Amino acid sequence: MIPLAVMLQNIEATRQRRRQRDLAGRAVSSVPKPNAQLPLWPEPVRAVPNGFLRSALFGAIRKGRRRYLKAEQLAALDGIEIRYTGERLDQGDLDVWESVLHAVRLQELGSQCRVTSYALLKLMGKTDTGKNRATLHERITRLRANAVEVRQGRYCYIGGLIAGAAKDEETQQWVIELDAKLRPLFAADQFTQVEWAVRHALDGQPLAQWLHGFYASHANPFPLKVETLHRLCGSEATLMSDYAKTLRKALDAVAETSAAHGEGFSYDICGDLVHVKKKARGSQLRHLAKKAAKFRSRAG
C-alpha cells in the first residue's frame, strides 16, 4: 500500500506537469502563426508600424557615409524601445521598405514575394534606370543586413526588416521574404496609413518626410520641444539654432504639400514648443471617439 504522503506528492507532481503544459501551450499560441497576412490597406497609402515612425530608426539624415550602430538604443517616444545593429537607415530606405510591404500585403508573410525592380521603382514613383536599380539593390541589401529589436505595446520583435532576398540579374526579378513574426507590429492600433502622394511630393526633404510620418501617426498631436524633435528624428545637426531653422522650413513644406493634397496640417512654434494641428482620418477618428467616450464615462 502506497503511503498517503507519497500519494499526495504524486498528485502534486502531476498537477505541476499539467500546469507547465498549459503554460507552454499558451506561450505557443501567443506567438504569431506563420504565413499571417498583413492588413489590406488601400492603394493610395503606405503602412508603417507606429514605433518606426515615432523614432530615429529611419532617420532624417544627410546623404553620404553612414555610421554603423551595434545594438544601439535609438531615440523614441515613451512606450517604444528600439535597439538597432547595422548601417543607419534613412527616409529613402523607408521608401523601399514601404514599397516592399505594399507588394507583400497581397500575400502571406513568410512566403516568397516575386516582384521586379521596375514594379518596385514604379511603386516608389521612380523611373526604371540603371542608377535607380543600383540604389534599390543597395537599399534592399541594407534592409537585409541589419538586426532590429523593437518593443511596441506588449510585443517584442527581434529580427531583420527583410528576412531574405534574391535577384535574377537578367530579368531583374526579385524574390523577397518578410518574417511572419512582423505581423503583430501591424495590429489595428499599432500602425499608421501614411498618404503616399504627400510623402512622395516631399521626396528629397528627409526631415519633412520624417515629420509627415511622425505626425501622421498621431490622431491629436501634443506639443513637443524643438530639441525633442531633434533627438527623435536622429538629426545630425550639431547646433540647435541651425536645426530650428531647418525644422521650420520642413514644417512649412509639410503644411504646403498637405494642403495641396487636401490634408489639413498647420503648426505654430511658441518659444521652444512646436504645436501641430491636423485633421484626423479613419481609425484615428474612431480612436478619438473612444477616448472621448471613456472620459465621459469617468466624468459621469
C-alpha positions as CSV (number, residue, x, y, z in Angstrom):
1,M,0.0,0.0,0.0
2,I,1.3,3.5,-1.0
3,P,1.8,5.8,2.0
4,L,-0.5,8.9,2.0
5,A,2.4,11.3,1.9
6,V,3.8,9.7,-1.3
7,M,0.3,9.7,-2.9
8,L,0.0,13.5,-2.2
9,Q,3.4,14.1,-3.6
10,N,2.5,12.2,-6.8
11,I,-0.8,14.2,-7.2
12,E,1.1,17.5,-6.7
13,A,3.7,16.5,-9.3
14,T,1.0,15.6,-11.8
15,R,-0.6,19.0,-11.2
16,Q,2.7,20.7,-11.8
17,R,3.3,18.9,-15.1
18,R,-0.2,19.8,-16.3
19,R,0.3,23.4,-15.2
20,Q,3.6,23.6,-17.2
21,R,2.0,22.0,-20.3
22,D,-0.8,24.6,-20.1
23,L,1.6,27.5,-19.8
24,A,3.7,26.2,-22.7
25,G,0.6,25.8,-24.8
26,R,-0.5,29.4,-24.0
27,A,3.0,30.6,-24.9
28,V,3.0,28.9,-28.2
29,S,-0.5,30.1,-29.0
30,S,0.6,33.7,-28.3
31,V,3.4,33.5,-31.0
32,P,2.1,34.8,-34.3
33,K,1.2,32.0,-36.7
34,P,3.4,31.5,-39.7
35,N,2.1,32.9,-43.1
36,A,0.0,35.6,-41.4
37,Q,-1.1,38.2,-43.9
38,L,-0.7,42.0,-43.5
39,P,-3.8,44.2,-43.3
40,L,-5.1,45.1,-46.8
41,W,-4.6,48.9,-46.8
42,P,-5.8,51.0,-49.8
43,E,-3.6,51.7,-52.8
44,P,-3.0,55.4,-52.1
45,V,-1.4,54.8,-48.7
46,R,1.6,53.0,-47.2
47,A,1.5,51.3,-43.8
48,V,4.3,51.6,-41.2
49,P,4.4,50.4,-37.6
50,N,3.9,53.4,-35.2
51,G,7.2,52.6,-33.4
52,F,9.2,53.1,-36.6
53,L,7.5,56.5,-37.3
54,R,7.9,57.7,-33.8
55,S,11.7,57.0,-33.5
56,A,15.0,57.6,-35.2
57,L,15.1,54.2,-36.9
58,F,14.6,55.7,-40.3
59,G,16.3,59.0,-39.5
60,A,16.3,62.4,-41.2
61,I,20.0,62.2,-42.1
62,R,22.1,63.5,-44.9
63,K,23.4,61.6,-47.9
64,G,26.9,60.2,-47.7
65,R,28.8,57.9,-45.4
66,R,26.6,56.3,-42.7
67,R,27.5,55.5,-39.2
68,Y,27.4,51.7,-38.2
69,L,25.5,51.0,-35.0
70,K,25.8,48.0,-32.8
71,A,22.8,47.2,-30.6
72,E,22.4,50.9,-30.0
73,Q,19.2,52.1,-28.4
74,L,17.6,54.7,-30.7
75,A,15.6,57.7,-29.6
76,A,11.9,57.0,-29.5
77,L,8.7,58.2,-27.8
78,D,7.8,56.8,-24.4
79,G,6.4,53.3,-24.6
80,I,8.6,52.3,-27.6
81,E,12.1,50.8,-27.3
82,I,14.2,50.1,-30.3
83,R,17.8,48.7,-30.5
84,Y,19.4,48.6,-33.8
85,T,22.5,46.9,-35.4
86,G,23.6,47.9,-38.9
87,E,24.2,50.9,-41.1
88,R,21.9,53.8,-40.2
89,L,18.7,53.9,-42.1
90,D,17.3,57.0,-43.8
91,Q,14.0,58.1,-45.4
92,G,15.0,56.6,-48.8
93,D,15.3,53.2,-47.0
94,L,11.9,53.7,-45.6
95,D,10.5,54.3,-49.1
96,V,11.9,51.0,-50.2
97,W,10.6,49.1,-47.1
98,E,7.2,50.7,-47.5
99,S,7.1,49.6,-51.2
100,V,8.1,46.0,-50.3
101,L,5.4,45.9,-47.6
102,H,2.9,47.3,-50.1
103,A,3.7,44.5,-52.6
104,V,3.8,41.7,-49.9
105,R,0.5,42.7,-48.3
106,L,-1.4,40.9,-51.1
107,Q,0.0,37.5,-50.0
108,E,1.1,35.7,-46.8
109,L,4.0,36.8,-44.8
110,G,6.9,34.3,-44.9
111,S,6.1,33.3,-48.5
112,Q,8.2,34.3,-51.4
113,C,7.1,37.6,-53.0
114,R,8.2,37.9,-56.6
115,V,8.4,41.4,-57.9
116,T,10.6,43.2,-60.5
117,S,12.8,46.2,-60.0
118,Y,10.6,48.0,-62.4
119,A,7.5,47.3,-60.2
120,L,9.2,48.4,-57.0
121,L,10.6,51.6,-58.6
122,K,7.1,52.3,-60.0
123,L,5.6,52.0,-56.5
124,M,8.2,54.5,-55.3
125,G,7.5,56.9,-58.2
126,K,10.9,56.5,-59.8
127,T,11.9,55.7,-63.3
128,D,13.5,52.3,-64.2
129,T,17.1,53.4,-64.8
130,G,20.4,51.7,-64.1
131,K,21.2,54.2,-61.4
132,N,17.9,53.7,-59.6
133,R,18.2,49.9,-59.9
134,A,21.6,50.1,-58.3
135,T,20.3,52.3,-55.5
136,L,17.3,49.9,-55.0
137,H,19.7,47.0,-54.7
138,E,21.9,48.8,-52.2
139,R,18.9,49.7,-50.0
140,I,17.4,46.2,-50.1
141,T,20.9,44.9,-49.1
142,R,21.0,47.4,-46.2
143,L,17.4,46.4,-45.1
144,R,18.5,42.7,-45.0
145,A,21.9,43.3,-43.3
146,N,20.6,44.6,-40.0
147,A,19.0,43.5,-36.8
148,V,16.3,45.4,-35.0
149,E,14.8,44.7,-31.6
150,V,11.6,46.6,-31.2
151,R,9.2,46.6,-28.2
152,Q,5.9,48.1,-29.2
153,G,2.9,47.5,-26.9
154,R,3.0,44.0,-25.4
155,Y,5.1,42.6,-28.3
156,C,8.8,42.4,-28.9
157,Y,10.2,41.6,-32.4
158,I,13.8,40.7,-32.9
159,G,15.0,40.2,-36.5
160,G,15.7,41.8,-39.8
161,L,13.5,44.2,-41.7
162,I,13.8,41.9,-44.7
163,A,14.2,38.2,-44.0
164,G,15.8,37.3,-47.3
165,A,16.1,38.5,-50.9
166,A,17.5,37.2,-54.2
167,K,17.5,38.7,-57.7
168,D,17.8,37.5,-61.3
169,E,20.2,40.0,-62.8
170,E,18.9,39.3,-66.3
171,T,15.2,39.7,-65.7
172,Q,15.5,42.0,-62.7
173,Q,13.0,39.9,-60.8
174,W,13.4,39.9,-57.0
175,V,12.3,37.1,-54.6
176,I,11.8,38.8,-51.3
177,E,10.7,37.3,-48.0
178,L,9.5,39.1,-44.8
179,D,9.4,37.4,-41.4
180,A,5.9,36.4,-40.4
181,K,6.6,37.5,-36.9
182,L,6.4,41.1,-38.0
183,R,2.6,40.7,-38.1
184,P,1.8,41.9,-34.5
185,L,3.5,45.3,-35.3
186,F,0.6,45.8,-37.7
187,A,-2.2,45.2,-35.2
188,A,-5.2,47.6,-35.6
189,D,-3.8,50.2,-33.2
190,Q,-0.1,49.7,-33.9
191,F,0.4,51.0,-37.4
192,T,-0.3,54.1,-39.5
193,Q,-1.5,54.5,-43.0
194,V,0.6,57.3,-44.5
195,E,-0.6,59.3,-47.5
196,W,1.8,58.3,-50.2
197,A,1.1,61.3,-52.5
198,V,2.2,63.7,-49.8
199,R,5.2,61.7,-48.8
200,H,6.3,61.3,-52.4
201,A,5.9,65.0,-53.1
202,L,8.3,65.6,-50.2
203,D,11.0,63.4,-51.7
204,G,14.5,64.8,-51.2
205,Q,13.4,66.5,-48.0
206,P,14.2,63.9,-45.3
207,L,13.2,66.0,-42.3
208,A,9.9,67.0,-43.9
209,Q,9.2,63.3,-44.8
210,W,10.1,62.2,-41.2
211,L,7.8,64.9,-39.7
212,H,4.9,64.0,-42.1
213,G,5.2,60.3,-40.9
214,F,5.6,61.2,-37.3
215,Y,2.6,63.5,-37.1
216,A,0.6,61.1,-39.3
217,S,0.9,58.5,-36.5
218,H,-0.9,60.8,-34.0
219,A,-4.6,61.5,-34.0
220,N,-4.2,64.5,-31.8
221,P,-0.5,65.7,-31.7
222,F,0.7,67.1,-28.4
223,P,3.3,69.9,-28.2
224,L,6.9,68.9,-28.3
225,K,10.1,70.8,-27.7
226,V,12.4,71.5,-30.7
227,E,15.2,69.6,-29.0
228,T,12.9,66.6,-28.6
229,L,12.1,66.5,-32.3
230,H,15.8,66.9,-33.0
231,R,16.5,63.8,-30.9
232,L,13.6,61.7,-32.2
233,C,14.3,62.3,-35.9
234,G,18.0,61.3,-35.4
235,S,19.2,64.6,-36.8
236,E,23.0,65.0,-37.2
237,A,22.8,68.8,-36.8
238,T,25.2,69.9,-34.1
239,L,23.8,73.4,-33.5
240,M,20.2,73.6,-32.2
241,S,19.9,77.1,-33.9
242,D,20.6,75.6,-37.3
243,Y,18.2,72.7,-36.7
244,A,15.5,75.1,-35.6
245,K,15.7,76.9,-38.9
246,T,15.7,73.7,-40.9
247,L,12.7,72.4,-38.8
248,R,10.7,75.5,-39.6
249,K,11.4,75.1,-43.4
250,A,10.5,71.4,-43.2
251,L,7.2,72.1,-41.3
252,D,6.4,74.7,-44.0
253,A,6.9,72.1,-46.7
254,V,4.7,69.6,-44.9
255,A,1.9,72.2,-44.4
256,E,2.1,73.4,-48.1
257,T,2.2,69.9,-49.5
258,S,-0.5,68.6,-47.3
259,A,-2.8,71.5,-48.3
260,A,-2.1,70.8,-52.0
261,H,-3.3,67.2,-51.5
262,G,-6.3,68.0,-49.3
263,E,-4.8,67.1,-46.0
264,G,-5.1,69.5,-43.1
265,F,-1.8,70.4,-41.4
266,S,-0.8,73.6,-39.6
267,Y,1.8,74.4,-36.9
268,D,3.0,77.1,-34.6
269,I,6.2,77.4,-32.7
270,C,5.8,79.2,-29.3
271,G,9.2,79.6,-27.6
272,D,10.7,76.2,-27.9
273,L,7.4,74.3,-28.2
274,V,6.1,73.0,-31.6
275,H,2.3,72.9,-31.8
276,V,0.8,70.9,-34.7
277,K,-2.9,70.7,-35.7
278,K,-4.0,68.1,-38.3
279,K,-7.2,66.5,-39.5
280,A,-7.7,63.0,-38.1
281,R,-8.9,60.4,-40.5
282,G,-10.5,56.9,-40.4
283,S,-9.2,54.8,-37.5
284,Q,-7.8,58.0,-35.8
285,L,-11.3,59.4,-35.6
286,R,-12.5,56.2,-34.0
287,H,-9.6,56.4,-31.6
288,L,-10.5,59.9,-30.6
289,A,-14.2,58.9,-30.2
290,K,-13.2,56.0,-27.9
291,K,-11.1,58.4,-25.8
292,A,-13.9,60.9,-25.5
293,A,-16.4,58.1,-24.5
294,K,-14.0,56.9,-21.8
295,F,-13.6,60.5,-20.5
296,R,-17.4,61.0,-20.4
297,S,-18.0,57.7,-18.6
298,R,-15.4,58.6,-15.9
299,A,-16.8,62.1,-15.6
300,G,-20.3,60.7,-15.1
